């Protein structure tokens, strides 16, 4: 049997509880960022007018629907 004083017992229980919450929080945040990145993988930001649009991944130089400029497949940065 482990003998502990009450303040250390409370501290240990609180530490384990908060560590569990932190681990779940970090795991959720990583999964959320992966979902958002996957959802915006085919979105492109026009280099001329900064318009965000979804492009066909097989199209080498997709044209911007706003200004007609051709853009490379560089994913738009997540805001
Ligand atoms: Zn444009």
PDB file of the backbone (N, CA, C, O) and the ligand in Angstrom, with CONECT records:
HET     ZN  A 101       1
ATOM      1  N   UNK A   1       0.838  -1.183   0.000  1.00  0.00           N
ATOM      2  CA  UNK A   1       0.000   0.000   0.000  1.00  0.00           C
ATOM      3  C   UNK A   1       0.881   1.245   0.000  1.00  0.00           C
ATOM      4  O   UNK A   1       1.874   1.328   0.723  1.00  0.00           O
ATOM      5  N   UNK A   2       0.501   2.183  -0.809  1.00  0.00           N
ATOM      6  CA  UNK A   2       1.251   3.434  -0.879  1.00  0.00           C
ATOM      7  C   UNK A   2       0.683   4.396   0.153  1.00  0.00           C
ATOM      8  O   UNK A   2      -0.517   4.669   0.182  1.00  0.00           O
ATOM      9  N   UNK A   3       1.565   4.899   0.990  1.00  0.00           N
ATOM     10  CA  UNK A   3       1.121   5.848   2.019  1.00  0.00           C
ATOM     11  C   UNK A   3       1.487   7.242   1.547  1.00  0.00           C
ATOM     12  O   UNK A   3       2.627   7.502   1.161  1.00  0.00           O
ATOM     13  N   UNK A   4       0.520   8.126   1.581  1.00  0.00           N
ATOM     14  CA  UNK A   4       0.708   9.498   1.113  1.00  0.00           C
ATOM     15  C   UNK A   4      -0.051  10.445   2.014  1.00  0.00           C
ATOM     16  O   UNK A   4      -1.091  10.098   2.575  1.00  0.00           O
ATOM     17  N   UNK A   5       0.477  11.633   2.144  1.00  0.00           N
ATOM     18  CA  UNK A   5      -0.264  12.637   2.894  1.00  0.00           C
ATOM     19  C   UNK A   5      -1.351  13.212   1.989  1.00  0.00           C
ATOM     20  O   UNK A   5      -1.238  13.188   0.763  1.00  0.00           O
ATOM     21  N   UNK A   6      -2.380  13.716   2.604  1.00  0.00           N
ATOM     22  CA  UNK A   6      -3.544  14.200   1.846  1.00  0.00           C
ATOM     23  C   UNK A   6      -3.202  15.279   0.816  1.00  0.00           C
ATOM     24  O   UNK A   6      -3.699  15.198  -0.308  1.00  0.00           O
ATOM     25  N   UNK A   7      -2.382  16.283   1.136  1.00  0.00           N
ATOM     26  CA  UNK A   7      -2.064  17.286   0.094  1.00  0.00           C
ATOM     27  C   UNK A   7      -1.361  16.676  -1.116  1.00  0.00           C
ATOM     28  O   UNK A   7      -1.629  17.080  -2.247  1.00  0.00           O
ATOM     29  N   UNK A   8      -0.469  15.713  -0.898  1.00  0.00           N
ATOM     30  CA  UNK A   8       0.211  15.071  -2.021  1.00  0.00           C
ATOM     31  C   UNK A   8      -0.748  14.203  -2.828  1.00  0.00           C
ATOM     32  O   UNK A   8      -0.632  14.104  -4.049  1.00  0.00           O
ATOM     33  N   UNK A   9      -1.686  13.584  -2.141  1.00  0.00           N
ATOM     34  CA  UNK A   9      -2.687  12.777  -2.838  1.00  0.00           C
ATOM     35  C   UNK A   9      -3.553  13.658  -3.738  1.00  0.00           C
ATOM     36  O   UNK A   9      -3.822  13.303  -4.886  1.00  0.00           O
ATOM     37  N   UNK A  10      -3.980  14.786  -3.224  1.00  0.00           N
ATOM     38  CA  UNK A  10      -4.795  15.718  -4.021  1.00  0.00           C
ATOM     39  C   UNK A  10      -3.975  16.255  -5.180  1.00  0.00           C
ATOM     40  O   UNK A  10      -4.465  16.338  -6.306  1.00  0.00           O
ATOM     41  N   UNK A  11      -2.710  16.623  -4.904  1.00  0.00           N
ATOM     42  CA  UNK A  11      -1.851  17.148  -5.962  1.00  0.00           C
ATOM     43  C   UNK A  11      -1.643  16.106  -7.054  1.00  0.00           C
ATOM     44  O   UNK A  11      -1.725  16.437  -8.236  1.00  0.00           O
ATOM     45  N   UNK A  12      -1.380  14.883  -6.694  1.00  0.00           N
ATOM     46  CA  UNK A  12      -1.142  13.817  -7.674  1.00  0.00           C
ATOM     47  C   UNK A  12      -2.386  13.549  -8.512  1.00  0.00           C
ATOM     48  O   UNK A  12      -2.303  13.411  -9.732  1.00  0.00           O
ATOM     49  N   UNK A  13      -3.528  13.476  -7.859  1.00  0.00           N
ATOM     50  CA  UNK A  13      -4.771  13.236  -8.601  1.00  0.00           C
ATOM     51  C   UNK A  13      -5.052  14.383  -9.561  1.00  0.00           C
ATOM     52  O   UNK A  13      -5.440  14.153 -10.707  1.00  0.00           O
ATOM     53  N   UNK A  14      -4.859  15.615  -9.104  1.00  0.00           N
ATOM     54  CA  UNK A  14      -5.084  16.784  -9.961  1.00  0.00           C
ATOM     55  C   UNK A  14      -4.096  16.808 -11.118  1.00  0.00           C
ATOM     56  O   UNK A  14      -4.467  17.151 -12.240  1.00  0.00           O
ATOM     57  N   UNK A  15      -2.852  16.452 -10.861  1.00  0.00           N
ATOM     58  CA  UNK A  15      -1.832  16.430 -11.905  1.00  0.00           C
ATOM     59  C   UNK A  15      -2.178  15.402 -12.975  1.00  0.00           C
ATOM     60  O   UNK A  15      -2.082  15.691 -14.168  1.00  0.00           O
ATOM     61  N   UNK A  16      -2.575  14.221 -12.562  1.00  0.00           N
ATOM     62  CA  UNK A  16      -2.947  13.172 -13.531  1.00  0.00           C
ATOM     63  C   UNK A  16      -4.171  13.599 -14.328  1.00  0.00           C
ATOM     64  O   UNK A  16      -4.217  13.387 -15.539  1.00  0.00           O
ATOM     65  N   UNK A  17      -5.146  14.185 -13.687  1.00  0.00           N
ATOM     66  CA  UNK A  17      -6.363  14.636 -14.368  1.00  0.00           C
ATOM     67  C   UNK A  17      -6.042  15.715 -15.407  1.00  0.00           C
ATOM     68  O   UNK A  17      -6.498  15.633 -16.547  1.00  0.00           O
ATOM     69  N   UNK A  18      -5.262  16.723 -15.016  1.00  0.00           N
ATOM     70  CA  UNK A  18      -4.936  17.811 -15.946  1.00  0.00           C
ATOM     71  C   UNK A  18      -4.034  17.340 -17.078  1.00  0.00           C
ATOM     72  O   UNK A  18      -4.149  17.828 -18.203  1.00  0.00           O
ATOM     73  N   UNK A  19      -3.138  16.397 -16.796  1.00  0.00           N
ATOM     74  CA  UNK A  19      -2.301  15.840 -17.855  1.00  0.00           C
ATOM     75  C   UNK A  19      -3.154  15.103 -18.879  1.00  0.00           C
ATOM     76  O   UNK A  19      -2.909  15.212 -20.080  1.00  0.00           O
ATOM     77  N   UNK A  20      -4.148  14.358 -18.422  1.00  0.00           N
ATOM     78  CA  UNK A  20      -5.064  13.672 -19.336  1.00  0.00           C
ATOM     79  C   UNK A  20      -5.821  14.647 -20.211  1.00  0.00           C
ATOM     80  O   UNK A  20      -5.958  14.428 -21.415  1.00  0.00           O
ATOM     81  N   UNK A  21      -6.313  15.720 -19.617  1.00  0.00           N
ATOM     82  CA  UNK A  21      -7.033  16.735 -20.398  1.00  0.00           C
ATOM     83  C   UNK A  21      -6.107  17.368 -21.428  1.00  0.00           C
ATOM     84  O   UNK A  21      -6.514  17.589 -22.569  1.00  0.00           O
ATOM     85  N   UNK A  22      -4.872  17.661 -21.045  1.00  0.00           N
ATOM     86  CA  UNK A  22      -3.912  18.266 -21.975  1.00  0.00           C
ATOM     87  C   UNK A  22      -3.622  17.338 -23.147  1.00  0.00           C
ATOM     88  O   UNK A  22      -3.558  17.789 -24.290  1.00  0.00           O
ATOM     89  N   UNK A  23      -3.446  16.054 -22.881  1.00  0.00           N
ATOM     90  CA  UNK A  23      -3.160  15.095 -23.954  1.00  0.00           C
ATOM     91  C   UNK A  23      -4.344  14.987 -24.904  1.00  0.00           C
ATOM     92  O   UNK A  23      -4.151  14.958 -26.120  1.00  0.00           O
ATOM     93  N   UNK A  24      -5.557  14.928 -24.383  1.00  0.00           N
ATOM     94  CA  UNK A  24      -6.747  14.853 -25.237  1.00  0.00           C
ATOM     95  C   UNK A  24      -6.886  16.127 -26.062  1.00  0.00           C
ATOM     96  O   UNK A  24      -7.231  16.072 -27.242  1.00  0.00           O
ATOM     97  N   UNK A  25      -6.616  17.273 -25.443  1.00  0.00           N
ATOM     98  CA  UNK A  25      -6.712  18.565 -26.128  1.00  0.00           C
ATOM     99  C   UNK A  25      -5.725  18.635 -27.292  1.00  0.00           C
ATOM    100  O   UNK A  25      -6.095  19.040 -28.394  1.00  0.00           O
ATOM    101  N   UNK A  26      -4.475  18.245 -27.055  1.00  0.00           N
ATOM    102  CA  UNK A  26      -3.466  18.278 -28.113  1.00  0.00           C
ATOM    103  C   UNK A  26      -3.829  17.315 -29.232  1.00  0.00           C
ATOM    104  O   UNK A  26      -3.682  17.655 -30.406  1.00  0.00           O
ATOM    105  N   UNK A  27      -4.296  16.130 -28.893  1.00  0.00           N
ATOM    106  CA  UNK A  27      -4.707  15.160 -29.913  1.00  0.00           C
ATOM    107  C   UNK A  27      -5.863  15.671 -30.751  1.00  0.00           C
ATOM    108  O   UNK A  27      -5.878  15.500 -31.970  1.00  0.00           O
ATOM    109  N   UNK A  28      -6.839  16.304 -30.095  1.00  0.00           N
ATOM    110  CA  UNK A  28      -7.968  16.861 -30.837  1.00  0.00           C
ATOM    111  C   UNK A  28      -7.504  17.979 -31.768  1.00  0.00           C
ATOM    112  O   UNK A  28      -7.956  18.062 -32.909  1.00  0.00           O
ATOM    113  N   UNK A  29      -6.614  18.827 -31.293  1.00  0.00           N
ATOM    114  CA  UNK A  29      -6.127  19.951 -32.103  1.00  0.00           C
ATOM    115  C   UNK A  29      -5.366  19.456 -33.331  1.00  0.00           C
ATOM    116  O   UNK A  29      -5.529  20.004 -34.421  1.00  0.00           O
ATOM    117  N   UNK A  30      -4.536  18.423 -33.165  1.00  0.00           N
ATOM    118  CA  UNK A  30      -3.800  17.852 -34.295  1.00  0.00           C
ATOM    119  C   UNK A  30      -4.776  17.264 -35.310  1.00  0.00           C
ATOM    120  O   UNK A  30      -4.620  17.484 -36.511  1.00  0.00           O
ATOM    121  N   UNK A  31      -5.779  16.519 -34.846  1.00  0.00           N
ATOM    122  CA  UNK A  31      -6.759  15.925 -35.762  1.00  0.00           C
ATOM    123  C   UNK A  31      -7.562  17.010 -36.472  1.00  0.00           C
ATOM    124  O   UNK A  31      -7.855  16.879 -37.661  1.00  0.00           O
ATOM    125  N   UNK A  32      -7.920  18.080 -35.764  1.00  0.00           N
ATOM    126  CA  UNK A  32      -8.674  19.179 -36.357  1.00  0.00           C
ATOM    127  C   UNK A  32      -7.867  19.859 -37.460  1.00  0.00           C
ATOM    128  O   UNK A  32      -8.396  20.141 -38.535  1.00  0.00           O
ATOM    129  N   UNK A  33      -6.595  20.122 -37.196  1.00  0.00           N
ATOM    130  CA  UNK A  33      -5.754  20.775 -38.213  1.00  0.00           C
ATOM    131  C   UNK A  33      -5.576  19.893 -39.438  1.00  0.00           C
ATOM    132  O   UNK A  33      -5.540  20.399 -40.560  1.00  0.00           O
ATOM    133  N   UNK A  34      -5.465  18.588 -39.244  1.00  0.00           N
ATOM    134  CA  UNK A  34      -5.352  17.674 -40.391  1.00  0.00           C
ATOM    135  C   UNK A  34      -6.637  17.682 -41.217  1.00  0.00           C
ATOM    136  O   UNK A  34      -6.583  17.672 -42.447  1.00  0.00           O
ATOM    137  N   UNK A  35      -7.791  17.699 -40.550  1.00  0.00           N
ATOM    138  CA  UNK A  35      -9.070  17.737 -41.290  1.00  0.00           C
ATOM    139  C   UNK A  35      -9.187  19.022 -42.099  1.00  0.00           C
ATOM    140  O   UNK A  35      -9.605  18.985 -43.256  1.00  0.00           O
ATOM    141  N   UNK A  36      -8.824  20.154 -41.509  1.00  0.00           N
ATOM    142  CA  UNK A  36      -8.910  21.440 -42.209  1.00  0.00           C
ATOM    143  C   UNK A  36      -7.943  21.470 -43.390  1.00  0.00           C
ATOM    144  O   UNK A  36      -8.298  21.946 -44.468  1.00  0.00           O
ATOM    145  N   UNK A  37      -6.727  20.966 -43.196  1.00  0.00           N
ATOM    146  CA  UNK A  37      -5.745  20.955 -44.289  1.00  0.00           C
ATOM    147  C   UNK A  37      -6.216  20.063 -45.426  1.00  0.00           C
ATOM    148  O   UNK A  37      -6.030  20.403 -46.595  1.00  0.00           O
ATOM    149  N   UNK A  38      -6.825  18.921 -45.101  1.00  0.00           N
ATOM    150  CA  UNK A  38      -7.321  18.020 -46.143  1.00  0.00           C
ATOM    151  C   UNK A  38      -8.485  18.661 -46.899  1.00  0.00           C
ATOM    152  O   UNK A  38      -8.600  18.496 -48.113  1.00  0.00           O
ATOM    153  N   UNK A  39      -9.338  19.384 -46.194  1.00  0.00           N
ATOM    154  CA  UNK A  39     -10.489  20.030 -46.820  1.00  0.00           C
ATOM    155  C   UNK A  39     -10.046  21.139 -47.779  1.00  0.00           C
ATOM    156  O   UNK A  39     -10.694  21.367 -48.801  1.00  0.00           O
ATOM    157  N   UNK A  40      -8.944  21.829 -47.456  1.00  0.00           N
ATOM    158  CA  UNK A  40      -8.489  22.959 -48.273  1.00  0.00           C
ATOM    159  C   UNK A  40      -7.335  22.592 -49.191  1.00  0.00           C
ATOM    160  O   UNK A  40      -6.644  23.477 -49.694  1.00  0.00           O
ATOM    161  N   UNK A  41      -7.112  21.292 -49.420  1.00  0.00           N
ATOM    162  CA  UNK A  41      -5.961  20.868 -50.209  1.00  0.00           C
ATOM    163  C   UNK A  41      -6.039  21.337 -51.655  1.00  0.00           C
ATOM    164  O   UNK A  41      -5.007  21.650 -52.248  1.00  0.00           O
ATOM    165  N   UNK A  42      -7.214  21.392 -52.230  1.00  0.00           N
ATOM    166  CA  UNK A  42      -7.365  21.770 -53.636  1.00  0.00           C
ATOM    167  C   UNK A  42      -7.788  23.229 -53.801  1.00  0.00           C
ATOM    168  O   UNK A  42      -8.186  23.637 -54.892  1.00  0.00           O
ATOM    169  N   UNK A  43      -7.707  24.003 -52.750  1.00  0.00           N
ATOM    170  CA  UNK A  43      -8.035  25.422 -52.846  1.00  0.00           C
ATOM    171  C   UNK A  43      -6.782  26.194 -53.213  1.00  0.00           C
ATOM    172  O   UNK A  43      -5.690  25.914 -52.716  1.00  0.00           O
ATOM    173  N   UNK A  44      -6.955  27.160 -54.081  1.00  0.00           N
ATOM    174  CA  UNK A  44      -5.832  27.961 -54.562  1.00  0.00           C
ATOM    175  C   UNK A  44      -6.159  29.432 -54.341  1.00  0.00           C
ATOM    176  O   UNK A  44      -7.308  29.853 -54.475  1.00  0.00           O
ATOM    177  N   UNK A  45      -5.132  30.207 -54.002  1.00  0.00           N
ATOM    178  CA  UNK A  45      -5.304  31.656 -53.895  1.00  0.00           C
ATOM    179  C   UNK A  45      -4.661  32.282 -55.114  1.00  0.00           C
ATOM    180  O   UNK A  45      -3.482  32.060 -55.392  1.00  0.00           O
ATOM    181  N   UNK A  46      -5.450  33.072 -55.846  1.00  0.00           N
ATOM    182  CA  UNK A  46      -4.951  33.717 -57.050  1.00  0.00           C
ATOM    183  C   UNK A  46      -3.820  34.677 -56.689  1.00  0.00           C
ATOM    184  O   UNK A  46      -3.917  35.442 -55.730  1.00  0.00           O
ATOM    185  N   UNK A  47      -2.748  34.621 -57.474  1.00  0.00           N
ATOM    186  CA  UNK A  47      -1.587  35.478 -57.187  1.00  0.00           C
ATOM    187  C   UNK A  47      -1.812  36.905 -57.652  1.00  0.00           C
ATOM    188  O   UNK A  47      -1.051  37.797 -57.276  1.00  0.00           O
ATOM    189  N   UNK A  48      -2.836  37.144 -58.460  1.00  0.00           N
ATOM    190  CA  UNK A  48      -3.106  38.497 -58.952  1.00  0.00           C
ATOM    191  C   UNK A  48      -4.139  39.205 -58.067  1.00  0.00           C
ATOM    192  O   UNK A  48      -3.904  40.321 -57.604  1.00  0.00           O
ATOM    193  N   UNK A  49      -5.278  38.553 -57.836  1.00  0.00           N
ATOM    194  CA  UNK A  49      -6.362  39.243 -57.127  1.00  0.00           C
ATOM    195  C   UNK A  49      -6.633  38.658 -55.737  1.00  0.00           C
ATOM    196  O   UNK A  49      -7.525  39.141 -55.039  1.00  0.00           O
ATOM    197  N   UNK A  50      -5.890  37.638 -55.323  1.00  0.00           N
ATOM    198  CA  UNK A  50      -6.019  37.010 -54.007  1.00  0.00           C
ATOM    199  C   UNK A  50      -7.366  36.343 -53.782  1.00  0.00           C
ATOM    200  O   UNK A  50      -7.777  36.142 -52.640  1.00  0.00           O
ATOM    201  N   UNK A  51      -8.051  36.000 -54.856  1.00  0.00           N
ATOM    202  CA  UNK A  51      -9.325  35.311 -54.757  1.00  0.00           C
ATOM    203  C   UNK A  51      -9.075  33.827 -54.488  1.00  0.00           C
ATOM    204  O   UNK A  51      -8.226  33.217 -55.139  1.00  0.00           O
ATOM    205  N   UNK A  52      -9.803  33.243 -53.540  1.00  0.00           N
ATOM    206  CA  UNK A  52      -9.670  31.824 -53.230  1.00  0.00           C
ATOM    207  C   UNK A  52     -10.675  31.044 -54.055  1.00  0.00           C
ATOM    208  O   UNK A  52     -11.860  31.376 -54.090  1.00  0.00           O
ATOM    209  N   UNK A  53     -10.192  30.007 -54.717  1.00  0.00           N
ATOM    210  CA  UNK A  53     -11.098  29.175 -55.494  1.00  0.00           C
ATOM    211  C   UNK A  53     -10.619  27.724 -55.469  1.00  0.00           C
ATOM    212  O   UNK A  53      -9.453  27.430 -55.206  1.00  0.00           O
ATOM    213  N   UNK A  54     -11.566  26.836 -55.753  1.00  0.00           N
ATOM    214  CA  UNK A  54     -11.260  25.416 -55.755  1.00  0.00           C
ATOM    215  C   UNK A  54     -10.949  25.006 -57.183  1.00  0.00           C
ATOM    216  O   UNK A  54     -11.709  25.312 -58.102  1.00  0.00           O
ATOM    217  N   UNK A  55      -9.824  24.308 -57.372  1.00  0.00           N
ATOM    218  CA  UNK A  55      -9.393  23.939 -58.715  1.00  0.00           C
ATOM    219  C   UNK A  55      -9.321  22.428 -58.856  1.00  0.00           C
ATOM    220  O   UNK A  55      -9.149  21.695 -57.882  1.00  0.00           O
ATOM    221  N   UNK A  56      -9.459  21.990 -60.099  1.00  0.00           N
ATOM    222  CA  UNK A  56      -9.308  20.576 -60.419  1.00  0.00           C
ATOM    223  C   UNK A  56      -7.829  20.197 -60.280  1.00  0.00           C
ATOM    224  O   UNK A  56      -6.980  20.857 -60.878  1.00  0.00           O
ATOM    225  N   UNK A  57      -7.499  19.161 -59.514  1.00  0.00           N
ATOM    226  CA  UNK A  57      -6.081  18.820 -59.311  1.00  0.00           C
ATOM    227  C   UNK A  57      -5.372  18.360 -60.579  1.00  0.00           C
ATOM    228  O   UNK A  57      -4.142  18.377 -60.628  1.00  0.00           O
ATOM    229  N   UNK A  58      -6.122  17.944 -61.617  1.00  0.00           N
ATOM    230  CA  UNK A  58      -5.477  17.506 -62.863  1.00  0.00           C
ATOM    231  C   UNK A  58      -5.156  18.680 -63.775  1.00  0.00           C
ATOM    232  O   UNK A  58      -4.363  18.536 -64.706  1.00  0.00           O
ATOM    233  N   UNK A  59      -5.748  19.826 -63.530  1.00  0.00           N
ATOM    234  CA  UNK A  59      -5.484  21.016 -64.330  1.00  0.00           C
ATOM    235  C   UNK A  59      -4.145  21.625 -63.902  1.00  0.00           C
ATOM    236  O   UNK A  59      -3.960  21.961 -62.733  1.00  0.00           O
ATOM    237  N   UNK A  60      -3.204  21.767 -64.860  1.00  0.00           N
ATOM    238  CA  UNK A  60      -1.862  22.232 -64.507  1.00  0.00           C
ATOM    239  C   UNK A  60      -1.837  23.713 -64.140  1.00  0.00           C
ATOM    240  O   UNK A  60      -1.193  24.099 -63.164  1.00  0.00           O
ATOM    241  N   UNK A  61      -2.533  24.546 -64.917  1.00  0.00           N
ATOM    242  CA  UNK A  61      -2.579  25.977 -64.646  1.00  0.00           C
ATOM    243  C   UNK A  61      -4.041  26.423 -64.597  1.00  0.00           C
ATOM    244  O   UNK A  61      -4.562  26.935 -65.588  1.00  0.00           O
ATOM    245  N   UNK A  62      -4.693  26.236 -63.477  1.00  0.00           N
ATOM    246  CA  UNK A  62      -6.108  26.622 -63.388  1.00  0.00           C
ATOM    247  C   UNK A  62      -6.282  28.141 -63.483  1.00  0.00           C
ATOM    248  O   UNK A  62      -5.503  28.914 -62.926  1.00  0.00           O
ATOM    249  N   UNK A  63      -7.324  28.536 -64.201  1.00  0.00           N
ATOM    250  CA  UNK A  63      -7.604  29.968 -64.361  1.00  0.00           C
ATOM    251  C   UNK A  63      -8.486  30.450 -63.225  1.00  0.00           C
ATOM    252  O   UNK A  63      -9.402  29.757 -62.782  1.00  0.00           O
ATOM    253  N   UNK A  64      -8.189  31.643 -62.771  1.00  0.00           N
ATOM    254  CA  UNK A  64      -8.970  32.257 -61.691  1.00  0.00           C
ATOM    255  C   UNK A  64     -10.344  32.642 -62.236  1.00  0.00           C
ATOM    256  O   UNK A  64     -10.414  33.295 -63.278  1.00  0.00           O
ATOM    257  N   UNK A  65     -11.442  32.264 -61.572  1.00  0.00           N
ATOM    258  CA  UNK A  65     -12.772  32.648 -62.049  1.00  0.00           C
ATOM    259  C   UNK A  65     -13.049  34.147 -61.891  1.00  0.00           C
ATOM    260  O   UNK A  65     -13.966  34.677 -62.519  1.00  0.00           O
ATOM    261  N   UNK A  66     -12.271  34.821 -61.066  1.00  0.00           N
ATOM    262  CA  UNK A  66     -12.496  36.253 -60.817  1.00  0.00           C
ATOM    263  C   UNK A  66     -11.821  37.121 -61.892  1.00  0.00           C
ATOM    264  O   UNK A  66     -12.455  38.008 -62.464  1.00  0.00           O
ATOM    265  N   UNK A  67     -10.522  36.859 -62.164  1.00  0.00           N
ATOM    266  CA  UNK A  67      -9.776  37.730 -63.072  1.00  0.00           C
ATOM    267  C   UNK A  67      -9.236  37.007 -64.306  1.00  0.00           C
ATOM    268  O   UNK A  67      -8.779  37.655 -65.247  1.00  0.00           O
ATOM    269  N   UNK A  68      -9.283  35.680 -64.311  1.00  0.00           N
ATOM    270  CA  UNK A  68      -8.826  34.918 -65.468  1.00  0.00           C
ATOM    271  C   UNK A  68      -7.349  34.605 -65.495  1.00  0.00           C
ATOM    272  O   UNK A  68      -6.887  33.963 -66.438  1.00  0.00           O
ATOM    273  N   UNK A  69      -6.591  35.027 -64.511  1.00  0.00           N
ATOM    274  CA  UNK A  69      -5.154  34.752 -64.474  1.00  0.00           C
ATOM    275  C   UNK A  69      -4.921  33.271 -64.202  1.00  0.00           C
ATOM    276  O   UNK A  69      -5.670  32.633 -63.461  1.00  0.00           O
ATOM    277  N   UNK A  70      -3.860  32.733 -64.821  1.00  0.00           N
ATOM    278  CA  UNK A  70      -3.525  31.338 -64.593  1.00  0.00           C
ATOM    279  C   UNK A  70      -2.613  31.222 -63.377  1.00  0.00           C
ATOM    280  O   UNK A  70      -1.688  32.014 -63.196  1.00  0.00           O
ATOM    281  N   UNK A  71      -2.890  30.221 -62.550  1.00  0.00           N
ATOM    282  CA  UNK A  71      -2.158  30.059 -61.292  1.00  0.00           C
ATOM    283  C   UNK A  71      -1.565  28.669 -61.194  1.00  0.00           C
ATOM    284  O   UNK A  71      -2.089  27.715 -61.769  1.00  0.00           O
ATOM    285  N   UNK A  72      -0.467  28.562 -60.460  1.00  0.00           N
ATOM    286  CA  UNK A  72       0.122  27.259 -60.180  1.00  0.00           C
ATOM    287  C   UNK A  72      -0.594  26.642 -58.988  1.00  0.00           C
ATOM    288  O   UNK A  72      -1.318  27.323 -58.262  1.00  0.00           O
ATOM    289  N   UNK A  73      -0.383  25.351 -58.797  1.00  0.00           N
ATOM    290  CA  UNK A  73      -1.015  24.646 -57.682  1.00  0.00           C
ATOM    291  C   UNK A  73      -0.220  24.837 -56.401  1.00  0.00           C
ATOM    292  O   UNK A  73       0.446  23.912 -55.935  1.00  0.00           O
ATOM    293  N   UNK A  74      -0.285  25.996 -55.850  1.00  0.00           N
ATOM    294  CA  UNK A  74       0.302  26.253 -54.542  1.00  0.00           C
ATOM    295  C   UNK A  74      -0.871  26.428 -53.609  1.00  0.00           C
ATOM    296  O   UNK A  74      -1.669  27.346 -53.797  1.00  0.00           O
ATOM    297  N   UNK A  75      -1.003  25.568 -52.599  1.00  0.00           N
ATOM    298  CA  UNK A  75      -2.165  25.648 -51.729  1.00  0.00           C
ATOM    299  C   UNK A  75      -2.252  26.997 -51.014  1.00  0.00           C
ATOM    300  O   UNK A  75      -1.246  27.605 -50.650  1.00  0.00           O
ATOM    301  N   UNK A  76      -3.471  27.427 -50.835  1.00  0.00           N
ATOM    302  CA  UNK A  76      -3.697  28.684 -50.128  1.00  0.00           C
ATOM    303  C   UNK A  76      -3.336  28.510 -48.669  1.00  0.00           C
ATOM    304  O   UNK A  76      -3.631  27.467 -48.085  1.00  0.00           O
ATOM    305  N   UNK A  77      -2.702  29.508 -48.063  1.00  0.00           N
ATOM    306  CA  UNK A  77      -2.351  29.381 -46.647  1.00  0.00           C
ATOM    307  C   UNK A  77      -3.608  29.404 -45.793  1.00  0.00           C
ATOM    308  O   UNK A  77      -4.582  30.087 -46.108  1.00  0.00           O
ATOM    309  N   UNK A  78      -3.565  28.640 -44.700  1.00  0.00           N
ATOM    310  CA  UNK A  78      -4.701  28.597 -43.787  1.00  0.00           C
ATOM    311  C   UNK A  78      -4.667  29.839 -42.918  1.00  0.00           C
ATOM    312  O   UNK A  78      -3.623  30.237 -42.402  1.00  0.00           O
ATOM    313  N   UNK A  79      -5.813  30.428 -42.773  1.00  0.00           N
ATOM    314  CA  UNK A  79      -5.890  31.651 -41.969  1.00  0.00           C
ATOM    315  C   UNK A  79      -6.325  31.292 -40.570  1.00  0.00           C
ATOM    316  O   UNK A  79      -6.456  32.172 -39.719  1.00  0.00           O
TER     317      UNK A  79
HETATM  318 ZN    ZN A 101      -7.597  36.240 -59.796  1.00  0.00          ZN
END
